[in-house]
Amino acid sequence: MTPPDPSPPPRECDVEILPPADGPLTAQCSSAPRPTPHPLRYLFSYVPGVTTLVALWLYLLDEHASSLHKLSIVLTFLYFVWPLDLLKDLFVGLGYLDDLAIFYGLVRFIGSETLRPYRLEARRWLRGLPPLNPHIAP
């Protein structure tokens, strides 16, 4: 008869997928307990577009980001709150088409690849996870 193994059973952990710096994707086991996010913040993480809005905010706060991109973000947000529109609200929802087109143009102008790390940090912040990149973190 063999004696029982004195080592504790393996503990389940949260696996974090780390973005590639210059190599392949890596996974690490986080030993810290996962924090619980604010319920509204967690709910907003599943609303389409909210992650991109938070990513744009993080991009504005980044000191290494392009000044031209930052200016275009500020001008786009000012256009959203400006009372005059290119398309008037004659029909319900039609007045929002120009707002959506300008927002889409902003994201295309900055580039999806440029915003990728900011979206990752925004998604992690919305879900209550610790930041991967403290340089970008809110």
Legacy VTK file of the C-alpha trace (Angstrom):
# vtk DataFile Version 3.0
C-alpha trace
ASCII
DATASET POLYDATA
POINTS 138 float
0.000 0.000 0.000
1.370 3.435 -0.940
1.084 6.376 1.455
-1.249 9.213 0.440
0.291 12.145 -1.383
0.825 15.008 1.158
0.853 17.728 -1.509
-2.352 19.729 -1.870
-4.458 19.223 -4.962
-3.767 21.647 -7.804
-5.618 24.891 -7.334
-7.777 26.271 -10.095
-6.645 29.652 -11.255
-7.577 32.383 -13.677
-5.563 32.091 -16.841
-4.550 35.366 -18.422
-3.591 35.466 -22.070
-0.775 37.964 -22.518
-0.518 39.865 -25.803
2.587 39.167 -27.836
5.389 41.685 -27.381
7.668 40.163 -30.003
6.822 36.506 -29.660
3.855 34.147 -29.482
0.901 34.474 -27.144
1.663 33.326 -23.627
-0.630 32.319 -20.798
0.018 32.839 -17.139
-1.803 31.652 -14.069
-2.906 34.491 -11.847
-2.648 33.527 -8.186
-4.468 36.620 -6.959
-8.213 36.345 -6.478
-10.173 37.952 -9.266
-11.683 41.276 -8.141
-15.385 41.793 -8.593
-16.138 44.704 -10.919
-18.843 47.267 -10.390
-22.099 45.719 -11.719
-22.837 48.593 -14.123
-19.274 48.643 -15.439
-19.455 44.903 -16.055
-22.827 45.283 -17.781
-21.496 48.051 -20.039
-18.620 45.774 -21.088
-21.150 43.843 -23.193
-22.762 46.894 -24.844
-21.395 47.327 -28.377
-19.211 50.406 -28.772
-18.586 51.082 -25.081
-15.212 49.330 -25.183
-14.169 51.536 -28.107
-15.301 54.687 -26.275
-13.288 53.722 -23.184
-10.333 52.848 -25.443
-10.510 56.302 -27.038
-10.540 57.853 -23.558
-7.459 55.825 -22.600
-5.841 56.925 -25.859
-6.504 60.564 -24.917
-4.823 60.042 -21.549
-1.723 58.430 -23.081
1.187 60.845 -23.353
2.758 58.830 -26.208
-0.285 59.078 -28.473
-0.299 61.263 -31.581
-1.415 64.863 -31.031
-3.301 64.856 -34.324
-5.254 61.776 -33.234
-6.015 63.372 -29.880
-7.264 66.539 -31.577
-9.505 64.504 -33.889
-10.984 62.654 -30.878
-11.754 65.915 -29.079
-13.297 67.457 -32.206
-15.434 64.351 -32.772
-16.771 64.419 -29.227
-17.455 68.152 -29.551
-19.442 67.450 -32.725
-21.561 64.942 -30.798
-22.601 67.553 -28.233
-22.872 70.455 -30.693
-26.547 71.325 -31.299
-26.144 71.749 -35.077
-26.037 68.657 -37.279
-25.264 68.025 -40.915
-28.421 65.914 -41.121
-31.405 67.322 -39.254
-33.631 65.158 -37.090
-36.612 65.207 -39.458
-37.088 61.462 -39.071
-36.424 59.498 -35.923
-32.873 58.163 -35.993
-31.853 59.819 -39.263
-30.043 62.630 -37.433
-27.777 60.095 -35.760
-26.422 58.788 -39.063
-23.975 61.659 -39.473
-22.829 61.230 -35.853
-22.215 57.526 -36.419
-20.447 58.221 -39.719
-18.078 60.696 -38.064
-17.393 58.284 -35.197
-16.720 55.484 -37.703
-14.404 57.808 -39.636
-12.543 58.645 -36.432
-11.914 54.984 -35.626
-10.816 54.364 -39.235
-8.536 57.434 -39.135
-6.772 56.374 -35.940
-6.646 52.769 -37.084
-7.847 49.575 -35.568
-4.312 48.291 -34.985
-3.372 51.435 -33.073
-6.391 51.102 -30.790
-6.000 47.352 -30.188
-3.959 47.573 -26.931
-6.255 50.330 -25.662
-9.325 48.177 -26.380
-7.719 45.290 -24.511
-7.081 47.503 -21.476
-10.583 48.999 -21.730
-12.138 45.516 -21.824
-10.073 44.455 -18.813
-11.011 47.648 -16.900
-14.713 47.226 -17.665
-14.635 43.624 -16.426
-12.711 44.457 -13.251
-9.437 42.761 -14.227
-6.001 44.172 -13.375
-4.224 46.020 -16.197
-1.652 44.251 -18.345
0.096 47.424 -19.430
0.432 50.027 -16.651
1.503 52.569 -19.293
-2.041 52.492 -20.744
-4.060 51.613 -17.628
-6.734 54.027 -16.335
LINES 1 139
138 0 1 2 3 4 5 6 7 8 9 10 11 12 13 14 15 16 17 18 19 20 21 22 23 24 25 26 27 28 29 30 31 32 33 34 35 36 37 38 39 40 41 42 43 44 45 46 47 48 49 50 51 52 53 54 55 56 57 58 59 60 61 62 63 64 65 66 67 68 69 70 71 72 73 74 75 76 77 78 79 80 81 82 83 84 85 86 87 88 89 90 91 92 93 94 95 96 97 98 99 100 101 102 103 104 105 106 107 108 109 110 111 112 113 114 115 116 117 118 119 120 121 122 123 124 125 126 127 128 129 130 131 132 133 134 135 136 137
